[in-house]
Amino acid sequence: MEHAQKGFIPVMLTPFLSNRNIDYPALTQLTEIYLQAGASGLFANCLSSEMFELSDEERIQAIKHVIKITNGAVPVVATGTFGGAISKQADFVKKISDLGVEAVIAITSLLADENETDDVFNERVFNLLDQTPDIPIGFYECPVPYKRVLKPQQLADFVATGRIIYHKDTCLDLGQIKEKLSLTEGYAFGLYDAYMAHAVESLKAGSSGLSCIQGNYFPELIVWLCDHYDNELLKHEVAIVQQFIIDNMDVMHHVYPIASKYFLQKRGLDISTFTRRNVGAFTPGIVKDIEKLYDDYTLLRSDLNIQVFI
């Protein structure tokens, strides 16, 4: 994704009905909230979407729905690799590409097993690129089934093909981020950082933007940070926002995405907290933490004069 300014790419949730079916009216509303908040793109069919708990048909239908509601307002990227032979993964990449996404995302941990070498991984990536000619590809260092982080030179070699335009980085290492940015400079390529603990520094280093679970609590705050991270007049406020996110990191990760769906309920979204993925019990203690987060965010939003639509 090419964006002159810093962008926020939400990792989208999948709302479900209590009968386990996808709740498309809630998905419509959620998509509209991301757009109204100022998202510069959307990442559909990702881990936050419970992609591993969806069938291929559900993945396709959910992506189609998001693209329909977005109606060209921003680009949409979506995961297209779910393991198996590279030929099988390539076939599904083509199906996802045909839906009209900006790029099809490859899950790094599904292209090679944890005990397989970088050489094996690299060979499979180039094989996938060969079998999906002309389709823009992105990478996501998804922590499931295990986390395979691309080394800076690896990423640079892939980007140099001209086929890799997007990377959702989860290395949690600002030094690595800077090296990746340095080695991929000048290409039509965007690195979006998932790790909010160093969000401001990552943006200053040249990341194209942020792609984080915090956007499923308060997308407008992440957009605000992308817009103002280097504004000297708002240096104090930027530091407060960065610290607010750091202080609440654990709270937002507990039984996610149930917690974020509950937070969105508090905001007024008609969404169930039902998840297909087993993430643990939503205990009274966690409920209390999320309610405090909501109250604290409401105050912060007011202090920053951030407009919300729900």
C-alpha distance (Angstrom), angle and dihedral (degrees) to the residues before:
residue distance angle dihedral
M1 . . .
E2 3.75 . .
H3 3.78 115.4 .
A4 3.77 124.3 159.6
Q5 3.79 90.9 -156.7
K6 3.78 126.4 47.9
G7 3.76 113.5 -83.4
F8 3.77 139.1 -158.3
I9 3.82 116.5 -137.7
P10 3.82 109.8 -169.3
V11 3.79 117.9 -143.5
M12 3.77 95.7 -133.4
L13 3.78 126.8 -127.9
T14 3.79 123.2 -139.0
P15 3.80 111.7 -134.2
F16 3.80 114.5 -146.9
L17 3.78 134.7 -162.9
S18 3.79 118.3 -128.2
N19 3.84 88.3 -101.3
R20 3.85 88.4 63.2
N21 3.81 94.6 -108.8
I22 3.80 120.0 129.9
D23 3.80 111.2 -93.9
Y24 3.80 101.1 -133.7
P25 3.85 97.3 -178.7
A26 3.84 88.4 55.0
L27 3.82 89.9 46.1
T28 3.81 88.1 53.6
Q29 3.80 91.7 51.3
L30 3.80 92.4 45.2
T31 3.81 92.1 50.5
E32 3.81 89.9 50.5
I33 3.83 90.9 50.5
Y34 3.80 91.2 54.1
L35 3.81 90.2 49.5
Q36 3.81 94.6 45.7
A37 3.80 89.3 49.6
G38 3.81 89.1 59.1
A39 3.80 103.6 -103.1
S40 3.81 111.4 172.8
G41 3.81 93.4 -151.9
L42 3.80 141.6 -8.5
F43 3.80 131.3 -120.8
A44 3.80 105.7 -151.1
N45 3.80 125.6 -175.5
C46 3.81 96.7 26.1
L47 3.81 133.9 133.8
S48 3.82 91.5 -78.7
S49 3.82 86.3 54.1
E50 3.84 88.2 58.9
M51 3.80 86.5 -118.8
F52 3.80 93.4 170.6
E53 3.82 89.6 57.9
L54 3.82 93.3 52.7
S55 3.80 126.7 86.6
D56 3.80 118.9 -124.3
E57 3.79 89.4 -104.3
E58 3.81 92.0 50.9
R59 3.80 90.5 48.8
I60 3.79 90.3 52.9
Q61 3.80 94.7 44.7
A62 3.83 93.5 48.0
I63 3.82 92.0 49.3
K64 3.83 90.9 47.0
H65 3.81 89.4 51.2
V66 3.81 93.3 50.9
I67 3.82 91.5 48.2
K68 3.81 90.2 49.0
I69 3.82 93.8 50.5
T70 3.82 92.4 42.7
N71 3.83 88.6 52.6
G72 3.79 93.8 -168.8
A73 3.81 95.4 -52.4
V74 3.82 91.1 124.1
P75 3.82 134.2 -1.3
V76 3.79 119.3 -92.7
V77 3.80 125.3 -147.4
A78 3.80 123.4 -169.6
T79 3.79 139.7 -177.4
G80 3.78 116.3 -98.3
T81 3.82 106.3 169.9
F82 3.79 122.8 80.6
G83 3.79 105.3 161.8
G84 3.77 135.5 -89.9
A85 3.79 128.4 90.9
I86 3.80 115.7 -8.5
S87 3.81 89.3 -120.1
K88 3.82 89.6 58.0
Q89 3.82 91.8 46.9
A90 3.81 90.1 48.2
D91 3.81 90.9 53.6
F92 3.80 91.6 54.8
V93 3.82 91.5 44.5
K94 3.82 87.1 58.1
K95 3.81 91.5 50.0
I96 3.80 91.6 51.5
S97 3.81 91.8 45.3
D98 3.80 90.4 52.7
L99 3.82 89.4 60.4
G100 3.81 89.3 69.8
V101 3.80 104.0 -101.8
E102 3.80 121.4 158.2
A103 3.80 91.3 -128.8
V104 3.78 137.6 -5.1
I105 3.78 113.1 -125.4
A106 3.80 121.7 -134.3
I107 3.81 117.7 -153.5
T108 3.80 106.6 -132.0
S109 3.82 94.0 -149.1
L110 3.82 92.4 55.0
L111 3.80 95.6 56.5
A112 3.81 94.3 63.5
D113 3.79 135.9 10.9
E114 3.78 119.8 -107.3
N115 3.81 92.6 -104.1
E116 3.82 94.2 48.5
T117 3.79 120.5 101.4
D118 3.78 130.3 -111.0
D119 3.81 88.1 -110.0
V120 3.81 90.4 59.7
F121 3.79 90.7 46.4
N122 3.81 92.7 48.5
E123 3.79 92.1 49.2
R124 3.81 90.5 53.0
V125 3.79 93.0 48.0
F126 3.80 91.6 52.9
N127 3.82 89.0 45.0
L128 3.81 89.8 52.9
L129 3.81 90.7 48.9
D130 3.81 90.3 50.2
Q131 3.81 91.1 51.7
T132 3.82 94.2 47.5
P133 3.82 103.0 48.2
D134 3.81 117.6 -169.1
I135 3.83 94.2 2.8
P136 3.82 112.4 127.4
I137 3.80 109.6 -125.5
G138 3.78 133.9 -160.8
F139 3.79 133.7 -171.4
Y140 3.79 130.7 -130.2
E141 3.81 119.3 -167.6
C142 3.79 90.5 -148.0
P143 3.82 114.8 -173.4
V144 3.83 90.9 -138.7
P145 3.02 129.3 110.3
Y146 3.82 81.9 4.7
K147 3.78 133.2 -37.9
R148 3.80 117.1 -98.0
V149 3.79 108.8 -176.8
L150 3.79 117.1 -160.9
K151 3.78 115.7 -125.3
P152 3.82 113.5 -125.0
Q153 3.82 94.2 -110.2
Q154 3.81 91.3 46.9
L155 3.78 91.3 54.5
A156 3.80 90.8 45.4
D157 3.81 91.6 53.1
F158 3.80 91.0 51.6
V159 3.80 94.0 45.4
A160 3.82 89.6 50.1
T161 3.83 88.6 67.0
G162 3.81 88.3 69.4
R163 3.81 89.9 -127.7
I164 3.81 100.4 94.4
I165 3.79 111.9 78.7
Y166 3.82 103.4 156.5
H167 3.79 138.1 41.6
K168 3.80 127.9 -179.5
D169 3.79 102.4 -157.3
T170 3.80 123.1 -153.3
C171 3.81 100.6 165.7
L172 3.86 91.1 115.6
D173 3.81 88.3 -147.9
L174 3.81 118.6 115.9
G175 3.81 91.5 -164.6
Q176 3.80 91.0 57.2
I177 3.80 90.7 45.6
K178 3.80 90.6 54.8
E179 3.79 92.0 48.5
K180 3.80 92.0 49.1
L181 3.80 90.2 50.0
S182 3.79 92.3 48.6
L183 3.82 93.4 49.8
T184 3.82 94.7 47.1
E185 3.81 97.8 43.2
G186 3.80 114.7 133.8
Y187 3.80 96.9 27.4
A188 3.81 127.0 110.9
F189 3.76 89.1 -106.1
G190 3.79 138.0 119.4
L191 3.81 128.9 -154.7
Y192 3.80 112.9 -157.0
D193 3.78 116.1 -166.1
A194 3.81 120.6 -139.2
Y195 3.81 96.5 -170.9
M196 3.78 109.9 91.2
A197 3.81 96.5 -175.5
H198 3.81 88.7 81.2
A199 3.81 98.0 25.2
V200 3.80 97.0 128.8
E201 3.81 94.0 46.7
S202 3.79 91.3 46.4
L203 3.81 91.6 52.4
K204 3.80 90.5 47.4
A205 3.81 89.5 50.7
G206 3.79 90.5 57.8
S207 3.81 107.9 -90.6
S208 3.80 110.9 157.2
G209 3.78 90.3 -129.1
L210 3.79 147.4 -64.9
S211 3.79 132.5 -61.4
C212 3.79 109.3 -178.5
I213 3.79 143.9 143.3
Q214 3.83 90.1 -115.2
G215 3.79 86.0 76.6
N216 3.80 87.9 70.2
Y217 3.78 88.8 64.7
F218 3.81 103.7 37.3
P219 3.81 113.4 -0.4
E220 3.81 92.5 171.5
L221 3.83 90.4 60.3
I222 3.81 91.6 54.6
V223 3.81 89.5 48.0
W224 3.83 89.1 49.6
L225 3.81 89.6 53.0
C226 3.83 91.8 49.4
D227 3.81 89.5 50.0
H228 3.81 98.1 46.2
Y229 3.84 108.3 25.5
D230 3.83 91.8 112.4
N231 3.81 99.0 35.4
E232 3.81 106.0 120.9
L233 3.80 90.9 -161.4
L234 3.81 89.6 59.1
K235 3.80 97.1 39.4
H236 3.82 92.2 119.4
E237 3.81 93.3 48.8
V238 3.81 91.9 46.7
A239 3.81 89.7 53.7
I240 3.82 90.1 50.3
V241 3.82 91.6 51.8
Q242 3.80 92.5 47.1
Q243 3.82 90.7 50.1
F244 3.82 92.3 45.7
I245 3.80 89.4 56.3
I246 3.81 92.8 46.2
D247 3.82 92.3 48.0
N248 3.81 91.6 52.4
M249 3.80 98.8 39.8
D250 3.82 95.1 107.6
V251 3.81 93.6 44.4
M252 3.80 91.6 54.7
H253 3.80 93.4 47.9
H254 3.82 96.0 51.0
V255 3.83 110.8 107.1
Y256 3.80 90.1 -17.6
P257 3.02 128.4 -151.6
I258 3.82 91.8 25.8
A259 3.81 89.2 60.2
S260 3.80 93.9 51.5
K261 3.80 92.0 47.8
Y262 3.80 88.8 52.9
F263 3.82 89.8 48.4
L264 3.81 89.4 52.1
Q265 3.80 88.5 50.5
K266 3.80 87.9 55.8
R267 3.80 87.8 52.7
G268 3.81 90.2 54.9
L269 3.80 103.1 -98.7
D270 3.81 114.3 143.6
I271 3.81 94.9 -127.7
S272 3.79 132.1 135.0
T273 3.79 120.7 -129.6
F274 3.82 88.2 -135.0
T275 3.81 114.5 129.8
R276 3.77 130.0 180.0
R277 3.77 91.2 -151.2
N278 3.81 116.1 83.9
V279 3.79 103.9 -125.3
G280 3.81 99.7 154.2
A281 3.78 136.8 -94.8
F282 3.80 121.8 -36.8
T283 3.79 93.2 -135.8
P284 3.83 126.5 -167.1
G285 3.81 87.9 -107.9
I286 3.80 92.1 56.9
V287 3.81 90.7 45.3
K288 3.80 88.8 54.5
D289 3.83 90.9 49.4
I290 3.81 91.7 51.3
E291 3.80 91.8 48.1
K292 3.81 89.8 52.3
L293 3.81 89.3 48.1
Y294 3.79 88.9 52.7
D295 3.82 92.2 50.4
D296 3.82 92.4 45.9
Y297 3.79 91.5 48.3
T298 3.79 92.0 49.0
L299 3.82 88.9 56.3
L300 3.80 93.3 45.5
R301 3.79 92.0 47.8
S302 3.78 89.6 51.4
D303 3.82 92.2 49.2
L304 3.81 90.6 51.5
N305 3.81 92.6 42.9
I306 3.81 91.2 -127.1
Q307 3.79 113.9 170.0
V308 3.80 118.3 -135.3
F309 3.79 129.1 -168.8
I310 3.79 97.1 -154.8
